[in-house]
Amino acid sequence: MSAAKNANLCWGQRYMWLKYHRLPPGERHDTHIVLRLAIPHDVTVANCRAAINYLTRRHESLRTTYHLDPGPEPRQQVHPPAALPILLVTTERDGTPAPAEIVERLGTTDFRLDTDWPIRACVITTGGAPKQIVLVLNHLAVDAWTVREIKRELTVQCAGFSSRRPAALEPVRNQPSDLARHESSAEATAVAARSLAYWGEEIARLPADPFAARRAPDGDPTTPDREPLTPERDPVARSATLTSPSLLDAVRRIAAADQVWPSLVHVTAYTAMMAAYTGLGTVAHLSFSGNREPGPYAGVMTCMFAPMLVTVDCHDDPTFAELLRRVAERFELARTHSSAPYDEVVELVSREGSRRGRPVRLGSEVNFIKQRSSEARARRTTFAWKTVPTAWAYEEMDTYFRIDEWRDAVVVGFHARSSIMGAGDMERFLRGYETVLLAGADIRISDVTRLAGFSTPATHSTPAPDKTPENAPEAEQALADVVRQVNGLGKVDLSDSYTLAGGRALRIPRVLALLAAHGWAGASVHHLTGPQPLRALARKLTPVTAAPPEITPEAVIESPRHVLTQP
């Protein structure tokens, strides 16, 4: 049996590492991916078990745990191959929980990063015959490309079992540990340095708060027609979707005419809507890059994607056609510089906030995903409100815009904080988005403002900096000691922010864990990545006596009639 091996986190994993630790326990299922695969009728449960176990043997990412200790940086530990417990669930009414209930439990129970493999498996049966494999995957181990490959490999194996012919899968060339080693090389470090220099220049161009003219503190409406926010009426954030069959062909026609990807056409419409809503001449968002350019590490099965900052100049009221050209150019620049550790981009944002004396908010994320296997079966445009995204509200982003290209429609999902956008403006934004894409190449941002019906953004003065907090000697000492210990610093100046004091963003989860071990709570990843002085952050710390018990997968799957299958 081979021994376990350790490696640094890969650059893509660093984004998910921070995202995971931004969320409180009980909300971390927002980083889970649920994969379903239909099973051919003549494949057995034993075949399913063999296929899943072969998958974990081939791919180290599926048998990896993630650790705060030892050492200053978080580590991934690859474990030797072993049988994965597989839960059998029947569709028959035999007194056991239904498949939907079990899948929901598996999907919403937090992974314990330091002990749990990042995969859970369930086989749904009817009359003892398997009908579906369901995998729950931790996003630290996979991305969209990886999930497609996992599904492809399982499909090939099941087809082999069905045809009684051995499945032939190509050998695995590189594992995540190989990628992590490459990212520590001089070559990769030089590429990252060039990329970080680019991001530093881009971050310096950003407005401190893209929604400053729209942001409404409680009791302080930003527009004449908006009442003060109240917890009874306004959730922290809202979520809505717009499903449009007509956008599918319209976007493809524009993309073909301008020889760009359909995703860039969508990003252009989003940029036009945001320019109209915010009143800004520079519109920025975080887009997502797969970071799988051709090369020896393009096929590594792990999380490789990370957000990249795309800024677009809208000052001169460009037409849609001109805006599309600018978006394509800026996106390509961002993609070219996407090979960099995300945590170091976070540190650049923190330092820029310290320079300005106020936080720099990146504001919004935009994600485009092809889902050709999904169908909306909608004949006309529909708008719908969705469940309030409670987990997303912990992300500290202002909006999240997701475009799903389905087989027969485009489905646009939108999360927005109530403090920057009310329900009426959310609906106007989504309907205006469709209008822009159907309008043609000559529409300008000024036309978008009129068509959408947004009110004129207010003008706000720069908020005064926070007052120096009262002295909290015990909390200050605890925070200084932990920051010094985790980051190997000789001295910590409490008038500096965490980053300016020498703290590394990737080590923040370890800082928080040690603070909790010493009896202090109240700080977060968001606090420590901001520009606030450590002295001010110490005021947020409160003494605690004991942590609540953790919920484990074993605690939620209580039925003894569900069999954990073994090889």
N, C-alpha and C positions, 0 to 999 in steps of 0.2 A: 504494500500500500504506500502511495506517495505521501510525502509530508505536506502540511499546510505551508503556504508561502504568503508573504506580505508584500504590499506595494503602496505607493502613494495613491491618492485619489486622482483619477484622470480629470482633465480640465472640464469636460462636460458634466462629470459627476459633482464637481464643486458647486455648480449652480444648483443642482437638486439637493445637495447637502445643506446649503443655506436655506433653501426653500422649505425643506423638511423641518428644520429647526426653528423656522419662523412660526410654524403652526403649533398650537398647544396640543397636548395629548387629547385624543378623541376626535381631532380634526385632520389628522395626518393622512387619512385615507384619500385626501385630495391629491396625493402623489401616487395613488395606485392606478394600475391599468388592468381592466378585466378583458380577457380574451376568450372567445367562445369558438368552438370548432365542431361542426357536425360530423358524426362518425358513420362511415359506410355500414350497411346492415349486417355484413358478415365479419365484422371486426369484433373481437372478444374483449372482455375486461382485462384479461392478461395481456393482450396486445396493446391496449391503451397504457397499461402500467409500464410495459417494456418501452414504448415510444417515449413516454415522459422521462423515464430514468435514463434512456439513451441521450435525450436532450440535455439533461443536467450533467452527464458525463462529458459530453462534447464541449459544453460552454461553461467556462469557469465563472462567468458573471452570475450564473444561476445558483451557485453554491458559494457565494461570497458574503461575508459579514463585514460590518463597518464599525470602526472603533475610534473613540476619542483618545485613548491611551494605547500603548506607551509612546513617548516622544511628543514633540511639540505639534506635529501635523497629524490630522486624522489619517487613518490607514484602512486599506481594504485587505482582508485576510481571506485567501482562497482555501477552501477545505477540500480534502480528498473526496473522490466520488463515493456516494452512498445512496441507498434507496430513499426516495422521497415519499413521505406518507401521502397517500392518495385517499381522499374521502369519497365513499360511495353513497350516492343519494338516489332514492327511487321516486318516480313520479306517481307511484301507486299510493293509495290511502291506507297506510299500514300503521298509523299512529306516530310516525316519525315526522320531523319538520319537512315541509315541502322544499323542493330544490330552490325556489326563489328566495326563501327565507335563509337557507344555508349560504347561498351565493352572496346574499346581502351581508350576512355576518362575516364571511370571509373577506369581502371587499371593503368593509368599513372598520375592521379591527386593525389597529396599528401594528406594523411590523416592529419588533425589537431589533434594531439594527445590529447590535453586537452579538446576538444569539440566533436570530432567525435567518434562514436562507430567504432570498427575496422572491420566492415563488411559492404559491399554494396551489394545490391541484384538487380538482373535484371531477368525478365522472358521474354523469346523470344517466340512470338506467330506467328501462321499462321492461318488466317481466324478466329481469336479470340481464338483458342485453343493453350494452352501452349505446346511448343516443347522442351524447354531447360531452366533450371535454371542456371544462372551464378552468382557466388559469387566472390567478390574481398575482400580478407582478408589481414589485416596487420599482418606481421610476428611476431610482438610483442605478438600477441594473440594466434598464432597457430604455430605448426611445422608439419613435414611430417606425423607423427603419428596422430596428431589432425585432419589434413585435411582428412586422410582416414576415421577417425571416423565420421566426419561431413558428408562425402559422404555416408557412410554406414547408418547413421541415416536418412538422407533424402530419401535414396533408400527404406528403410524399411517403412517409412511413406507413400511414394508415392505408394508402393505396397499395403499397407493397404487401401488407398483411392480407388485404382483400384479394389481390391477384395471386397470392401465394408465390410472389417473386421478391427476393430481397431488395430492399430500397437502397439505392446508391446515392449517398450524400458526399459532396466534395469535402476534402480534408479541411480542418480549421487551420488557417495560416498563422494568425496572431490572436492572442488573448488580451484582455484588458491590462494585465500586468506588463505585457510587452509594450502596449501603448503608453502606459504610465512611465516606463523606462525611457521610451523615445521622447516623451515630453520633458524629461529632465536633461536631455542632451543639449550640447552647445548649439546645434543647428536649430532645434525647436525654441530654445531660449532666445536666440537672436530674432527669430520670427515673432515671438511674443513681444519682445521689446519694441519692435517697429509698430506692431499693432497697438500696443498700449500708448505709444506716443501719439498715434492717430486719435485714439479715444480721448486722450487728454485734451487735444485741440477741440474735438467735437463737444465735449462736456463743458468747456469754457464758453461755448456759444449758446448754451441752453438758457432759457428763462428759468429763474429759480423755481417758479411755480407756474406751469402752463395754464392752470385754471384759476389764477389769482383773481381774474375779473368775474369769475362765476362762483368762487368758493364762499360758502355761507356758514359761518359759525352759528351755533345755536342762538336763536333769537336775533340774528342779524342777516336778513334776506339780502341777496345780491342784486335782485331785479325787482322792479316795482310790482310785478304780478305774482311774486312768490312770498308765501307766508313764512314766518319763522319755522325752523325745523323743530319738530317735537318727536320724542321717542315713541309716543303713542301712534303717530301717523306715519312717520318716516323711518323705515328700517335703515341700518347702516349702509346697505347697498341694495340695489334692485337688479333683476335679471330679466331680459326679454329676448325673444327671437323673432326674426322675420324670415318666412319661407317664400321664395320667389322662383317659380318655374321659368319665367321669362328672362331672368338674369343669366341663366346658363348659356344660352345661345348668344345673348347680347355681349357678354364678356368675351366669349370665344371669338366673336367677329372682330371686336376691338383689338384683341391680342394678336390675331392673325394679320390684321391690317398694319399694325405697328411693329410686328415681329418681336413681341415680348411675351413673357409668361402670363397666363391669366391671373396668377396671384398678384402681379404688379399692377394690373388694371384695378383690382380690388383695393390694393393699398393706396392707389391714387384717389379713388373715390373717398376712402376713409380720410386721407389727408385733406381733401377739399372740404369735407364736412367738419373736421376739427378746426381748420382755419376759419370757417364761417362761425363756428360756435365760440371759439376762444378769442377771436379777433386778433390773433397773433400773425406776424409775418414769417415766423419760423415755426414749423410744426415738426415735432419729434415723436418718435415712438420706439419701443423695443420690439424688433422683429426677431424671428427665430431662424437660425441657420443649422442645418444638419451636420456641417463640418465633416462631410464624407467625400472630399475631393479624391480623384483617382490617386492611388498610391498603395503601399503595402499595408496601411492601417485602415483603409476605407471600409473593410468588412468586419471590423472588430465588433463583437456582439456585446455592447454596453451602451450606456447613455453618453452620447457624444454631442448632442445639440446644446446650444446656449443662446441666450438673447443677445442681439446686437443693436446698437443705437443707429437709427436712420433719421437724419435731419433733412428737411426740405424747405427751400426758400419759396415763400408765397407772397412776398411783399408787393410785387407788381401786378397782382390780380391776373395770373396767367389763365389761359384757356385750359380745358381738360387735356387736350393733346400735348400742350407744352408741359403741363404739370406731370403727365405720364412720362415724358422724356426725362424730366428732372428726377422723378422717383426712381426710374430704372438706373440712372447714373449713380444716384446716392446709395441705392441698394447694392449695386455692384461694388462700390467703394467699401461699404460696410462689410460685405461678404469677404472681400479680399483681406480685410483686417480682422476676421472673426476668430483666428487661431490665437487665442489668449486666455489665460485663466480668468474666469468670470469674477472671482473674489478680488482680483487685483483691479478690475474695473470698478467694483464697489468701493475700493479704497480711494480711487481717483475721484469718485463722486463725493466721498466724505471730505477729502482735502479741499475740493472746490467749495463745498459748503462752509468749511472753516474760513476760507479766504474771503467769502462774501458775508460771513457772519449770520447765515441762515441756511436751512436745509435746501438742497437742490433736489427737486422731485422729478424723477424720470417720467412719472405720470401714467403712461399707458403701454399696454402690450397688445400686439396684433399677431394673430396666428392664422395661417391658411393650411387646410388639411383636405386632401382628396379622399373621398370615401365612396368609391364607385360601386361598392356592394350595397349601399344604403339607398332606399327610395322614400321620397316624401309622399308620392301619390297625391300631390296637390294640383288642382287645376287653375288656381288663382293665388294671388299673393295673400298670405295670412300673417297676422301679428298676434303674438301670444306672450303673456307674462309667465315667467317661470319661478320656481322656488328661490327664495332669497339665498344667495350664495354665502352662507355663514363662514365656511372655511376660507373662501377667497377674501373675505373682509379682513383677515389677518395679514394679508400680503402687503398692505400699505401701498398698493397701487390705486390709482384713481379710476381707471377703466381697463377692461379686458375685452377685446374685440376678436371674435373667432369666425372665420369664414370656412364653412364646410361645403365642398363641391360634391354633391351627391349625383347619382346617376340621372335623375330627372329634375333636379332643382338645386338652387343655392340656398343654404340655410345659414343665416347670419345670427350669431349669438352675441349678446352685449351685456356686460356687467358694468355698472357705474355706481360710484358712491353718491348717496343722497346729498352730501354736502356740496357736490359740484354739478349735479344734474337731477332735476326733478322728473317725475313720471311723464309729464307732458313733453318735456324736451327729449327724453329717451325715445318716445314713439316718433317724434318729429325727426330725430336723428336717423332712425332706421328707415323710415319711409322716404326721407330725403336722400338717403344713400342709394336706394333703388332708383329714385328719380334721376339722380346724377348719372348713373350708369346707362340709363335708357335715353338720356337727353341728347347725346352726341358729343363730338369732339370740340365744339365751339363754346360750350357753356363755361362761364367764368366763376370764380369764387364769389364775386359780388352777386351773381345770379343765384348761386347756391344759398346764400344768406336770405335772399328774398323768397326763394321757393320753399325753403325749410320753415320759414316763419319764426326764426329765433329772434328774441328780443336783443337790443343792443347791449353788449357787455358793459358792466359798470367799470369805473376807474377807481382803483384802490391805491392808497399809499403803501409803501413798504412797511410791514409790521415792525414795531419796535422789538429789539432783541429781548430775550427773557431776562428778568431781573436775576441778580446773583442770589442763589438760594441760601437759606439759613444753613449754618454749620451743622454737619452730621458726622462727628468725629469717628464713631465706631463704624458706620457704613463706609465712610471715606477710606478708613484704614483697611477694611476688608476688601474693598474694590481695588485699591492700590496694590495690596499684597497679591491678590489673585491675578491681576493684569500683569504684574511684574513676574510672577512665577510661571504663568502659562507662556509668556512671550520671551522669557529669558532676559529681562531688562535689568539694568543696574539701578535705575531710579525712574519713578513715574511722577510726572508733573501733573497734578490734578486740575490745573488750569487748561491743559490740553484736552482735545478730544481723544477717544480711544485710539484712533488711527494716528493722529499727530504724536501721541505718546509712544508710538512704536508697536501698537497692537496690530495683529494681522486678522483680517476678516475671517479667514478659514478657521481660526482658533476660537472664535466667539462661542460656539456651542460648548467647548471645554471650559471657557471662562464661566459661563452660566451654570454648568454642572458643578464646578468647584464652589461657586457662590452658594448654590443650593446645599452642598455638602457642609458648608460652614454656617448654614442657617439663614441665608438671605435669599429673598425673591423680589420680583418687581421689575427687573431689567429684562430686555429682550434683544434679539438680533437687530431689530430695527433701531433701538436706542443706541447700541454700540457702533452701528455703521453710520450714525449721523454725526453732525458737527458739534453737538453739545459737549461742553467740558465735563470731564469725569466727575468734578465736584458737583455739578448739577445732576449728573446721573445718579450719584450716591443718594440724593434726596428721594429717588424713586424706590430705593431698596427698603424692604420691610422685613423684620425678623420673622422667621417661621419655625414651628416646632417639629413637624413631621410631614413628609410628602404623602399624598394619597396613594393607595396601592395601584400598581399598573394593571391594566387589563391585558390579558394574554389571549392568543387564539384558543388555547386549551380551555380557558374560562368561558368562552362564548359557545363552544361546541360541546354541549353537555350530554347529548343523547348517547347512551351506551350502545344503541342499536346501529349507529353509524360505524362502519368498519374501517379502520385504518389498514389499508392493504399493504402487504410486505412482498418483497421479491420471492 
